[in-house]
Amino acid sequence: MICQKCGRANEDRYKFCLGCGSPLSVSISSSRIDEPPLRAVRRSAGQPFVAEAPIPAALSTFEEPMADFRHSVPLAEPVAVLPPPAAEVNETSQDLAPEIREVSVVAPIVVAERACHVCSTPVNADFLFCGRCGTRYEVPEPEPLEEDIDVDLDDLLLPAGVDTQLTSPVRGRMVLIHPDGTEGEAIALVGGDNLFGRETGSAVLEGDEYLSPHHVRVYCDEEGALVEDVGSVNGTFLRLGNESCVLEHNDQIRVGQELLRYSAPNDRLPIVVSTDDTKVLGSPKESCWGTLHRVVGPNIETNVYLLSGDKQLIGREVGNIVFRDDGFVSGTHAQLTASSAGTAQIRDLDSSNGTYIRLREPYRAQDGDFLLLGQQLFHLHLR
């Protein structure tokens, strides 16, 4: 079928031109009008049909179907294409000289299959439009490789001691989170040691007076990242997820702007009993599973909260431990419960700003972790 717009030949089963996508009108091709069909003449018994002289086009009522050679089996020898007899023919016409048309069958070319993104019909490699729905074929964009995800070296700052030529592979990045929750500068994490602190050459960290000169080391390898505090004054804090974290004696917790210290039951003072079994005022309860201390300075603690009962809630509006003047604490922020070991465990209650615990040993970081360094919050992205 010939396209009236671009002149490309298309197969009859297509509704749209494969060259320009224009609708195709059903018409008889010019080649069939100029060349009349053949008639077959029956021979005597046992003899095959042969072609007779052409019938004038004006008298022909038979239209030869277009052969689709794309799905034909390649043949070694040319074959005669004969239409079925249009009507009974007089046997006396067998003396007429037959005219045979030979058509060579070409083996189909195997091409990579492409699919239309609208109707999923296969589209050949040399077609610009889908033959079924007429939609222009769009080459799908390749999916990004894992090592290329979210890495733009031009936007990354380099940690201290890293060559500007990036001889080590980039393993991830630490993104600064502003107090309003928006993302700020990103610091590259390269293979090997990445040292961060107030004097490690990073403009993001040098203005934080709560950071030590050398505060934390992030060691990156093929397995991920290992975060280790290097003896900082104020420590490195990890944001808790939805699971409970078992506390140990002297663990430090950050909730909003509050710094809290947990004291295990074995650290409490024994109950002082006089000779007549009178308990001294201020003695802790035997049923408590620890105390929570509010830290306001070096070796200075103000409030001490006794942990007992089934649970203790921390919040700004509701709870047993309430910080009404801290706008970074959620209404119901975290929950403390007794662990099976007799100590306490803490769980964040989907608070806005999170609950953080100070790392007491090297920690194998996970992609998406949040680290609190001094007054700077970082979102960790690992590859």
Helices and strands as residue ranges (DSSP letters): H 30-34, E 40-41, E 50-51, G 57-59, G 69-71, E 79-80, G 91-95, E 102-103, E 114-115, E 122-123, G 146-148, G 153-155, E 156-157, E 170-177, E 183-190, E 192-196, E 216-221, E 224-229, E 236-239, E 245-246, E 252-255, E 258-263, G 265-267, E 291-297, E 300-306, E 311-315, E 321-322, E 334-338, E 344-348, E 355-358, E 363-365, E 370-373, E 376-382
